[in-house]
Amino acid sequence: MNRYQKTFQLLKERNEAAFIPFTVAGDPDLDRSEAILKAYIDGGADILEIGYPFSDPVADGPVNQRAAIRAINAGLKPDTFFSLISKVRNYSEIPFGLLLYANIIEHVGVEIFCRKAADAGIDSLLVADLPPEESDTLAKAMKDTGLGRVFIISELTPPERTSIICKHVDSFIYVVSRLGATGTNSAPSDSIKETITKIKSVSNKPCAVGFGISTPEHVRQITATGAEGVIVGSALVSLIEQSKDNTDLINKMKQTVKAYKDGTRKTQ
């Protein structure tokens, strides 16, 4: 069993959904980025979703865009990124998912990037701007290096398309909770449960819901839909932005993650 399989199986036995916090690697700087990722783990994160900073992240709202710029300005580059991941991997064996854009992989080289990502301790890749039918070269390199594949499905994805995407997934399915870019200003869609039911009719892979989930109550609502995982991104990145000059940043991130994680424990 890989790390994802072990984690989702354990959480099923505990009657919990996975809590998956997101941060942009290198934000607000390399040292504190490492500390934030470790604080997420200490706060109870079951899986980490880590963003590789990109200058034009088209699927991300302004909060994550600003985080990417901070990370780039702080010196985050491929070598420092892989070093950062290796340090956090030495700290924990929970799964690490990487969310990034195809330009980054192409710049480094597909085979080289996948090998370095796997060696550093990354478990899966979600390439936001690369659909399955355009990812054959990447898919081969990922398979050769043991990296799992994650793809996005929304409430508007037709059944035929859902089936095609699910066949390419071997880690978990990222379910978009509402339409649009990432952000903290909208509540999750009321159709999440229906979307998950449609996915479950064609796939047995875990579903993790993200986009627009910003409060512990949102986490409880998503957990109640039957989702196996809940992803919180912009709300945490916004807190990093607001608190980056405070000495209690790391403890604040740990306590915030703990509050979110509490929402993933299902009622009998």
KEKE-3310 file (N, C-alpha, C; in steps of 0.2 Angstrom, whole numbers, plus 5000, padded with zeros to 4 digits):
npx = (5004:5002:5006:4995:4984:4986:4983:4970:4963:4966:4959:4946:4943:4943:4932:4933:4936:4949:4960:4966:4977:4983:4997:5008:5024:5038:5033:5031:5044:5059:5063:5052:5042:5045:5044:5030:5024:5027:5021:5008:5007:5009:4997:4988:4986:4981:4985:4996:4994:5004:5009:5018:5026:5021:5022:5010:4997:4984:4973:4971:4966:4968:4974:4982:4990:4997:5004:5012:5020:5027:5034:5043:5050:5057:5066:5063:5066:5068:5079:5079:5066:5065:5074:5068:5056:5062:5067:5055:5049:5057:5052:5040:5028:5016:5005:5011:5005:5008:5003:5004:5009:5010:5021:5032:5036:5040:5050:5060:5062:5053:5056:5067:5061:5051:5058:5066:5056:5050:5060:5062:5051:5038:5021:5011:5006:4996:4993:4988:4984:4985:4976:4970:4971:4982:4993:5001:5016:5020:5013:5019:5032:5029:5023:5034:5042:5035:5025:5009:4994:4983:4968:4956:4938:4923:4906:4900:4906:4903:4895:4902:4914:4919:4920:4931:4941:4942:4948:4961:4966:4975:4977:4969:4953:4951:4939:4930:4923:4915:4912:4925:4940:4952:4948:4942:4929:4917:4904:4904:4897:4880:4878:4887:4886:4879:4887:4898:4892:4889:4902:4906:4899:4906:4919:4930:4939:4946:4938:4942:4938:4939:4942:4935:4932:4933:4930:4929:4916:4912:4921:4915:4902:4906:4912:4901:4895:4900:4912:4929:4940:4945:4949:4958:4963:4965:4961:4970:4982:4979:4979:4993:4998:4992:4998:5012:5022:5021:5027:5021:5017:5019:5014:5001:4996:4997:4987:4976:4975:4972:4959:4952:4954:4946:4934:4933:4929:4917:4900:4891)
npy = (4994:5011:5028:5036:5026:5020:5030:5034:5022:5021:5032:5029:5019:5026:5033:5046:5060:5065:5078:5091:5103:5117:5126:5138:5133:5140:5152:5162:5164:5153:5147:5149:5143:5130:5128:5131:5120:5109:5113:5112:5098:5095:5100:5091:5088:5077:5074:5083:5097:5105:5119:5124:5138:5150:5162:5165:5159:5152:5146:5150:5162:5179:5179:5167:5170:5181:5175:5166:5175:5181:5169:5167:5179:5177:5168:5155:5141:5127:5118:5123:5120:5106:5103:5108:5100:5088:5090:5091:5079:5071:5073:5068:5055:5056:5058:5068:5080:5088:5103:5111:5120:5116:5123:5124:5111:5108:5117:5112:5099:5085:5071:5073:5081:5074:5063:5070:5075:5063:5057:5067:5065:5068:5062:5063:5072:5086:5094:5108:5114:5105:5093:5076:5070:5076:5073:5062:5060:5065:5057:5044:5047:5049:5037:5029:5034:5032:5041:5047:5051:5065:5072:5085:5087:5094:5101:5103:5094:5083:5066:5057:5063:5063:5050:5047:5055:5049:5037:5040:5043:5039:5042:5052:5060:5077:5087:5100:5112:5123:5134:5143:5153:5149:5154:5164:5169:5163:5152:5133:5124:5119:5107:5098:5085:5078:5078:5071:5058:5055:5054:5043:5033:5029:5027:5021:5028:5039:5054:5071:5087:5104:5122:5137:5133:5138:5139:5130:5126:5124:5114:5104:5103:5098:5086:5079:5076:5065:5065:5059:5067:5084:5100:5114:5130:5144:5151:5148:5152:5166:5169:5167:5177:5188:5187:5186:5194:5192:5186:5174:5167:5153:5145:5149:5144:5131:5129:5133:5124:5113:5116:5115:5102:5096:5096:5086:5075:5062:5062:5049)
npz = (5000:4996:5002:5002:5001:5013:5022:5019:5021:5035:5040:5036:5045:5057:5055:5049:5039:5028:5032:5023:5021:5013:5006:4999:4993:5000:5004:5018:5017:5014:5026:5035:5028:5028:5042:5043:5036:5044:5055:5051:5050:5064:5069:5065:5051:5038:5026:5015:5004:4993:4985:4970:4967:4954:4942:4935:4939:4934:4939:4951:4964:4969:4982:4983:4972:4976:4986:4979:4972:4983:4987:4976:4976:4987:4984:4980:4971:4959:4965:4978:4981:4981:4991:5002:5002:5005:5018:5025:5022:5030:5042:5043:5038:5031:5017:5003:4992:4976:4969:4954:4939:4921:4915:4924:4925:4912:4911:4919:4914:4910:4914:4923:4932:4938:4943:4953:4961:4966:4973:4983:4991:4987:4984:4974:4959:4954:4940:4936:4923:4914:4905:4905:4892:4886:4893:4891:4890:4902:4911:4909:4914:4927:4931:4930:4940:4951:4955:4960:4952:4951:4947:4942:4945:4942:4946:4934:4925:4912:4913:4904:4902:4916:4918:4910:4915:4928:4926:4924:4936:4951:4964:4972:4969:4964:4969:4964:4974:4971:4957:4947:4952:4965:4982:4996:4997:4995:4998:4999:4985:4984:4978:4980:4986:4977:4966:4970:4972:4959:4954:4962:4956:4945:4949:4962:4968:4981:4986:4987:4992:4987:4985:4990:5003:5019:5032:5048:5049:5036:5033:5041:5034:5021:5025:5029:5017:5012:5007:5006:5009:5014:5008:5012:5007:5002:5013:5023:5017:5016:5030:5033:5026:5032:5045:5044:5049:5062:5078:5082:5072:5067:5078:5077:5065:5067:5077:5070:5060:5068:5072:5060:5057:5067:5062:5053:5059:5059:5063:5072)
capx = (5000:5006:5005:4988:4980:4986:4980:4963:4961:4966:4954:4940:4942:4942:4926:4935:4939:4956:4960:4972:4979:4987:5002:5013:5031:5043:5029:5033:5051:5060:5063:5046:5038:5047:5040:5023:5022:5028:5015:5002:5007:5008:4991:4983:4985:4982:4989:4998:4994:5009:5009:5024:5024:5021:5020:5004:4993:4977:4967:4971:4964:4973:4977:4987:4994:5002:5009:5017:5025:5031:5039:5047:5054:5061:5071:5061:5068:5068:5083:5077:5060:5066:5077:5062:5052:5065:5067:5048:5048:5061:5048:5033:5027:5010:5006:5012:5003:5010:4999:5008:5007:5015:5027:5037:5039:5043:5056:5065:5062:5048:5059:5071:5057:5047:5063:5068:5050:5049:5066:5061:5046:5032:5017:5007:5006:4991:4995:4981:4983:4986:4971:4973:4973:4988:4998:5004:5023:5021:5010:5024:5037:5026:5023:5041:5045:5030:5021:5002:4990:4977:4964:4950:4932:4918:4899:4899:4910:4899:4897:4907:4921:4920:4923:4938:4946:4943:4952:4968:4967:4977:4978:4962:4950:4950:4932:4929:4917:4911:4915:4929:4946:4952:4947:4939:4923:4911:4903:4904:4891:4875:4878:4893:4885:4877:4893:4902:4888:4890:4909:4906:4896:4911:4926:4931:4945:4944:4936:4944:4934:4942:4940:4930:4931:4936:4929:4928:4909:4912:4924:4910:4897:4909:4913:4894:4893:4903:4919:4935:4945:4943:4955:4958:4969:4966:4960:4976:4987:4977:4981:5000:4999:4991:5002:5019:5026:5020:5031:5017:5014:5019:5009:4994:4995:4996:4980:4971:4974:4969:4952:4949:4954:4941:4928:4932:4927:4910:4896:4888)
capy = (5000:5018:5032:5038:5020:5019:5036:5034:5016:5022:5037:5026:5015:5030:5037:5053:5062:5068:5086:5093:5110:5119:5131:5139:5132:5146:5157:5169:5163:5146:5144:5149:5139:5123:5128:5130:5113:5105:5115:5109:5091:5095:5102:5086:5087:5070:5075:5090:5099:5110:5123:5126:5145:5151:5169:5166:5153:5154:5143:5153:5168:5184:5177:5162:5173:5185:5170:5164:5181:5181:5164:5168:5184:5174:5163:5148:5138:5120:5115:5124:5117:5099:5102:5110:5095:5083:5091:5090:5072:5068:5075:5064:5050:5057:5059:5075:5081:5094:5106:5115:5121:5113:5127:5122:5104:5108:5121:5108:5093:5080:5065:5075:5084:5068:5059:5073:5075:5057:5057:5072:5063:5069:5056:5064:5078:5088:5099:5112:5116:5099:5088:5069:5068:5080:5071:5055:5060:5066:5051:5039:5048:5048:5030:5026:5036:5030:5047:5046:5056:5068:5077:5089:5086:5099:5099:5104:5089:5078:5060:5054:5066:5061:5043:5047:5058:5045:5031:5042:5045:5033:5044:5054:5065:5083:5089:5108:5113:5129:5136:5149:5152:5148:5160:5163:5173:5160:5145:5128:5123:5114:5101:5094:5078:5075:5077:5065:5052:5054:5051:5036:5028:5026:5026:5019:5032:5044:5061:5077:5093:5110:5128:5140:5130:5143:5139:5124:5124:5122:5107:5099:5102:5094:5079:5076:5074:5058:5066:5056:5072:5091:5104:5121:5133:5151:5154:5147:5156:5172:5169:5167:5184:5193:5186:5184:5198:5191:5180:5168:5164:5146:5142:5151:5140:5124:5129:5134:5117:5108:5118:5113:5095:5093:5096:5080:5069:5061:5060:5042)
capz = (5000:4996:5008:5001:5003:5020:5025:5018:5025:5042:5042:5036:5051:5062:5053:5048:5032:5028:5032:5018:5021:5007:5007:4993:4995:5000:5007:5016:5015:5015:5033:5038:5024:5031:5049:5042:5034:5050:5060:5048:5052:5071:5070:5063:5044:5036:5019:5013:4997:4992:4979:4968:4965:4947:4941:4932:4941:4931:4943:4958:4965:4971:4988:4981:4967:4980:4990:4974:4971:4989:4987:4971:4978:4993:4981:4979:4964:4959:4969:4985:4983:4982:4997:5007:5003:5008:5025:5028:5022:5035:5048:5043:5033:5028:5009:5000:4985:4974:4964:4950:4932:4917:4913:4929:4924:4906:4912:4923:4911:4913:4917:4928:4938:4941:4947:4959:4965:4969:4977:4988:4995:4984:4982:4968:4956:4951:4935:4935:4917:4909:4905:4904:4885:4884:4898:4891:4892:4910:4914:4909:4919:4934:4932:4930:4946:4957:4957:4959:4948:4953:4942:4945:4942:4945:4945:4927:4921:4910:4915:4900:4904:4923:4918:4907:4920:4934:4923:4924:4943:4955:4971:4974:4964:4967:4967:4965:4978:4967:4950:4948:4954:4972:4985:5002:4998:4993:5002:4994:4981:4987:4974:4981:4987:4970:4962:4973:4970:4951:4953:4965:4951:4940:4952:4969:4971:4986:4983:4991:4990:4988:4982:4993:5010:5023:5040:5051:5048:5029:5033:5043:5029:5016:5027:5029:5010:5011:5004:5010:5011:5013:5006:5014:5004:5002:5020:5027:5014:5019:5037:5033:5023:5038:5051:5042:5053:5069:5080:5084:5065:5067:5082:5075:5059:5070:5080:5065:5057:5073:5072:5054:5057:5071:5058:5049:5062:5057:5069:5071)
cpx = (5004:5003:4997:4983:4980:4983:4972:4960:4960:4960:4947:4938:4941:4936:4928:4937:4946:4956:4967:4973:4984:4992:5006:5020:5035:5039:5029:5041:5053:5060:5056:5041:5039:5043:5033:5020:5022:5023:5009:5001:5006:5001:4986:4982:4986:4986:4991:4997:4999:5009:5016:5022:5026:5019:5013:4999:4986:4971:4967:4969:4969:4977:4983:4992:4999:5007:5014:5023:5030:5037:5044:5052:5059:5066:5069:5062:5068:5072:5081:5071:5061:5069:5072:5058:5055:5066:5060:5047:5051:5057:5042:5032:5020:5011:5007:5010:5005:5005:5004:5005:5013:5021:5033:5040:5043:5050:5062:5067:5058:5051:5063:5066:5053:5052:5065:5062:5049:5054:5065:5056:5039:5028:5013:5008:4999:4993:4989:4979:4984:4981:4974:4975:4979:4994:5001:5012:5024:5018:5015:5030:5035:5025:5030:5044:5041:5026:5014:4999:4984:4974:4958:4944:4927:4911:4897:4902:4904:4900:4902:4914:4923:4923:4930:4943:4947:4948:4960:4970:4969:4978:4972:4960:4949:4944:4931:4923:4912:4915:4920:4936:4946:4951:4943:4932:4917:4910:4903:4897:4886:4875:4883:4891:4882:4883:4897:4898:4889:4897:4909:4903:4900:4918:4925:4937:4942:4942:4938:4941:4938:4939:4934:4929:4936:4935:4928:4921:4909:4915:4919:4904:4900:4910:4906:4892:4895:4910:4924:4940:4942:4949:4954:4964:4969:4965:4966:4982:4986:4980:4989:5002:4998:4995:5010:5024:5026:5025:5027:5014:5014:5014:5002:4992:4993:4989:4975:4969:4970:4961:4948:4949:4948:4934:4927:4930:4919:4906:4892:4881)
cpy = (5006:5022:5034:5032:5019:5024:5035:5028:5018:5027:5034:5022:5019:5034:5045:5054:5065:5075:5087:5100:5111:5125:5132:5138:5138:5152:5157:5169:5156:5143:5144:5144:5131:5122:5127:5123:5109:5107:5112:5101:5090:5096:5097:5085:5079:5069:5082:5091:5105:5113:5125:5133:5146:5158:5170:5160:5154:5151:5146:5160:5173:5182:5172:5165:5177:5180:5167:5169:5181:5175:5165:5173:5182:5169:5156:5146:5131:5116:5116:5121:5110:5098:5104:5104:5089:5084:5090:5082:5068:5068:5070:5060:5051:5059:5067:5075:5087:5097:5111:5116:5118:5116:5125:5116:5104:5112:5116:5102:5088:5075:5067:5078:5078:5064:5063:5074:5069:5056:5061:5069:5065:5063:5057:5071:5080:5094:5103:5113:5111:5094:5081:5068:5071:5078:5065:5055:5061:5060:5045:5040:5047:5041:5027:5028:5035:5036:5046:5052:5058:5073:5080:5088:5091:5097:5099:5098:5084:5071:5056:5056:5064:5054:5043:5049:5053:5039:5033:5044:5038:5035:5046:5059:5071:5086:5096:5109:5119:5131:5142:5148:5151:5154:5159:5166:5170:5153:5140:5127:5118:5108:5096:5086:5074:5074:5071:5058:5050:5051:5044:5031:5025:5025:5025:5023:5037:5051:5066:5083:5099:5116:5131:5138:5134:5143:5132:5121:5121:5115:5102:5098:5097:5087:5076:5074:5067:5059:5062:5061:5079:5095:5111:5125:5140:5154:5153:5152:5164:5174:5170:5175:5189:5193:5185:5188:5197:5185:5174:5165:5156:5142:5143:5146:5133:5124:5130:5127:5113:5110:5115:5105:5092:5093:5090:5074:5068:5059:5053:5043)
cpz = (5000:5002:5008:5003:5010:5024:5025:5021:5032:5044:5041:5042:5057:5061:5053:5041:5033:5028:5028:5018:5015:5009:5000:4996:4995:5003:5015:5014:5016:5022:5036:5035:5027:5038:5048:5040:5040:5055:5057:5050:5060:5073:5068:5056:5042:5030:5018:5006:4997:4985:4977:4965:4958:4946:4938:4933:4940:4935:4950:4958:4968:4977:4987:4976:4971:4984:4985:4973:4977:4989:4982:4973:4984:4991:4980:4972:4964:4964:4977:4986:4985:4989:5003:5008:5006:5016:5028:5028:5028:5042:5048:5037:5030:5021:5008:4993:4983:4968:4960:4943:4927:4915:4918:4927:4917:4907:4915:4918:4914:4917:4924:4934:4941:4946:4954:4964:4969:4975:4984:4993:4993:4982:4976:4965:4953:4947:4933:4928:4911:4910:4903:4897:4883:4889:4897:4893:4899:4913:4914:4914:4926:4936:4934:4937:4952:4959:4955:4955:4951:4948:4945:4941:4946:4943:4938:4922:4919:4912:4911:4902:4911:4922:4915:4912:4926:4932:4924:4931:4947:4962:4974:4969:4967:4965:4969:4968:4975:4961:4951:4950:4962:4975:4992:5003:4996:4997:4997:4991:4985:4984:4975:4982:4981:4966:4964:4971:4963:4950:4956:4960:4946:4943:4959:4972:4976:4983:4989:4988:4992:4984:4987:5000:5014:5030:5042:5050:5041:5029:5036:5038:5023:5019:5027:5022:5008:5007:5009:5012:5010:5013:5008:5011:5006:5009:5024:5024:5016:5026:5037:5031:5029:5044:5050:5046:5060:5072:5082:5078:5066:5072:5080:5069:5062:5073:5075:5061:5061:5073:5066:5055:5062:5067:5053:5052:5062:5063:5067:5068)
residu = (MET:ASN:ARG:TYR:GLN:LYS:THR:PHE:GLN:LEU:LEU:LYS:GLU:ARG:ASN:GLU:ALA:ALA:PHE:ILE:PRO:PHE:THR:VAL:ALA:GLY:ASP:PRO:ASP:LEU:ASP:ARG:SER:GLU:ALA:ILE:LEU:LYS:ALA:TYR:ILE:ASP:GLY:GLY:ALA:ASP:ILE:LEU:GLU:ILE:GLY:TYR:PRO:PHE:SER:ASP:PRO:VAL:ALA:ASP:GLY:PRO:VAL:ASN:GLN:ARG:ALA:ALA:ILE:ARG:ALA:ILE:ASN:ALA:GLY:LEU:LYS:PRO:ASP:THR:PHE:PHE:SER:LEU:ILE:SER:LYS:VAL:ARG:ASN:TYR:SER:GLU:ILE:PRO:PHE:GLY:LEU:LEU:LEU:TYR:ALA:ASN:ILE:ILE:GLU:HIS:VAL:GLY:VAL:GLU:ILE:PHE:CYS:ARG:LYS:ALA:ALA:ASP:ALA:GLY:ILE:ASP:SER:LEU:LEU:VAL:ALA:ASP:LEU:PRO:PRO:GLU:GLU:SER:ASP:THR:LEU:ALA:LYS:ALA:MET:LYS:ASP:THR:GLY:LEU:GLY:ARG:VAL:PHE:ILE:ILE:SER:GLU:LEU:THR:PRO:PRO:GLU:ARG:THR:SER:ILE:ILE:CYS:LYS:HIS:VAL:ASP:SER:PHE:ILE:TYR:VAL:VAL:SER:ARG:LEU:GLY:ALA:THR:GLY:THR:ASN:SER:ALA:PRO:SER:ASP:SER:ILE:LYS:GLU:THR:ILE:THR:LYS:ILE:LYS:SER:VAL:SER:ASN:LYS:PRO:CYS:ALA:VAL:GLY:PHE:GLY:ILE:SER:THR:PRO:GLU:HIS:VAL:ARG:GLN:ILE:THR:ALA:THR:GLY:ALA:GLU:GLY:VAL:ILE:VAL:GLY:SER:ALA:LEU:VAL:SER:LEU:ILE:GLU:GLN:SER:LYS:ASP:ASN:THR:ASP:LEU:ILE:ASN:LYS:MET:LYS:GLN:THR:VAL:LYS:ALA:TYR:LYS:ASP:GLY:THR:ARG:LYS:THR:GLN)
# end
